[in-house]
Amino acid sequence: MKLAGGALALLLVLGFAGAAWAQPMAHAGIVNVVAFAPDGRTLVSGSYDQSIRWWEVASRRELATIVEHAGNVNGLAFLPDGKRVLSASADGTVKLIDLAKGVVLKEFAGHADQVQGLALAQDGRTALSAGWDRVAIHWDLASGRLLRRLEGHGGPVNAVAYLPATRRAITASYDFSLRLWDLDRGQEIRRFTGHERSVNAVAVSADGKRALSASTDQSLRLWEIESGAEIRTITAHSGFVTSAVFLAGGRQALSAGGDGRLRVWDLENGAQLRDIAAGAKVVWSVAVSPDGTLAASGGIDGRVRLYDLAKGVETGS
C-alpha cells in the first residue's frame, strides 16, 4: 500500500481534513472508473495514474490512496461489506483489496492482456472479469480459482454483467456485439447485434429481463434478454458513449459520453429527461448511489464529480 503525501495522507485518513475538504476529488490522470459502496457513504475511483482512491461522499474527503497495480485501473467493484474492493487493471490482473488496511488480499491472474471491466455476483462469492485478450473469466473469490473462461468474441471484451438470480452473464465487446453466457457450461446462449461500433458498457436491469448497452456509435440500445430482441435505440451523445446504468427500477437510464455530458433517459419512450454538463470534455465513467439520488462521474481531466440527479446539477467535487 502507498498512501499519497505521506504524513498528510495519514492525517486525511484520521479525519484531520481541514482545508483539504475544499480540494477537488482528483487523480493525476484520467479517471476510468467510479463505484459507490453498498451503503452509499463512500466511493472509489480508479485512474490512469495507477491508483485507487477511496472517498467519503458527504465530505468529499479522501480516505486513502492505494497503488498496487502496474497499469491503469480500469474496473472497480465493492464487495458487500463495503470494506473490500475488486480492481481490474491494464497490468492484466484482478486484485482483491482491503481498503482500510491498503493491502492486497488476493490476486487473480488469468488474462493475457489488460483487464477492462468487472462484475460482482450479488452474493459476493464470485466475480467476472472482461479482458482485451477477447476473454471473460469467471472467478471464485474465496479460493481464487478460475471457474470458467468465456471465449468466442472476435475482439477485446470491454464489459461484463451478471443476470441476477441466475447462472448467466452478458458481455460487451469491440466486435460490435453482446453475448449471453451460461456460466456453468461456459457456453454462448445468445448474441445481440445491431451496434455499428465497439460496445463499451453493458448493464442489466434488476429483474434480469433487460440489458442496456453503450457504444462508440453514439447510441444506447435496450434489449430483451430472453429473446435477444432490440427494444429501442437512442442516439444518446454527439460522441462515443462510455457508460450507462439503469435508474428508477429500470424505467430510466443514465449515460455518459465523449461529449462531456451526462444524460437521463426515459426508456419507455426514448425521451431525454435531463442533460447535465459534466465539467470534463470526456466522461469515461458514471455510477449511481444505491438510493438513486446521486451520480458520480470520472473524467479525462482527472476529476471525480458528484451530481444531484433530481435537480440535474453538480453538488460539489
PyMOL commands that set and color helices and strands:
alter all, ss='L'
color gray80, all
select helices_A, chain A and resi 7-14+18-22+248-250
alter helices_A, ss='H'
color red, helices_A
select strands_A, chain A and resi 25-26+31-36+42-47+52-56+61-66+73-78+84-89+93-98+103-109+115-120+126-131+135-140+146-151+157-162+168-173+178-182+187-192+199-204+210-215+219-224+230-235+241-247+252-257+261-266+272-277+283-288+294-299+303-308+313-316
alter strands_A, ss='S'
color yellow, strands_A
deselect
rebuild
show_as cartoon
